[in-house]
Amino acid sequence: MSLDDRELNRVLKKKERDLTSKALKQRAGKEGLEVMEKIAKSNVAVDTGALRDSIRIEETNDGADLITDSPYAASEEYLGRAYMRPAAQQGERQAIMEAGKEFKKEAEKR
């Protein structure tokens, strides 16, 4: 059984509504976080490079997170030029697309 693109998009839109941020992170895995890290580093304003260099993936008990420990990270994100939120949005889109590929593979096996 093969899904056409319209059916896949319909399934993806339904799955997108059902997935939580935590589930998206799990689906995205390290590859999704690496994409998010790259986007965040390219979006962040650079003066000395310290903020950009502090953006990294850190392993947690339930997977991994994209973090920064710069003391001015939050003020730059919310008062300056956002860099983490756009990265998270793009990463979520990529995670949904990756999940869609897996859903399609599973559906085609049946």
N, C-alpha and C positions, 0 to 999 in steps of 0.2 A: 504494500500500500504506500502510495506516495502523496505527500501533501503539496498542493500548489502554493504559490506565494500569497495569494489572498487568504487561504485557509491558515497558513502559517502566521500571517499578520493578525488574523482574528484571534488565534490561540495566544499569540504573544501579548496582545492588548489585554486579554483576560488575565493572563499570568502576571502581567505588569501590575495590575490592580491588586493582585493577591500577595505579591512578594513584599516582605518588609525590608528595611534597610539592612538588617542583619542577614537575612536570607540572600540578599543581593551580594553582600560582601562575601558570603560563603561561595556563591556561584562564581563570582568573579575570581576568587582565589588570588593567588599571588600575581598572576598576570594582570588582572584588573587593577590591583593596587599599584603595580608598576606603571601602568598607563596613567593612573591618577597622579602618581608621584611625578612623572614626567610633565604632565600638564600643569600641575601646581608649580613646579620649578620654572616652567617657561612663562607662567602668568605673573609670578611674584615680582614686585618692584625690587630692583637691585641697587643698593648703594655700596655696601661693603661686601655683600654676598653672604653674610652670616645667616640671615633668615633663609635664603635659598638653600644653603648648605645644611640647615637644621631640619629640613623636610626629609622624612625618612619613613620606611616601613618598619614597624616594630611588632614582633610576635607577641600574642596575648594568649590567655588560657583557652579562648574560643576562636582562635584563628590569628588574624593580624589586623593592624590598624595603620593608617597613614597619620603620622603625627609631626608636630614641630614643637620644640621646647624653647624657642626663642622668646625672651621676655616681652617683645613687642609684636609677636605674631598676631594676637587677637586685635590689637589696635590697627594694624595694617589691613587685616582681613575685613574689619567692619567700618573703619574710618578712612582707609586708603583704598587701594585697588584690591578687590577680592581675588584670591588665588586658589583657596581650598574649595570653596563652594562650586565654582565652575568645574574644577577637577572632579569633584564628587558627582556632579550631574553627568559629566561625560563618562565617568567610570561606571555609573549606574546604567547608562545607555548601552555601554559595551557589555556589561554583565547580562543585561536582558537579551542582547543579540547572541551571546554565547549560550545562554540558557535555551534560547530558541533553537539553536543548532542542535543542542542535546535533545530537546523535546522532539524535534523533527527526526533525529536518528532513532529515538525510541519508538515513535509512531510508525516509521518505515519498517521496523523489525516485526511489527505485528501483522 
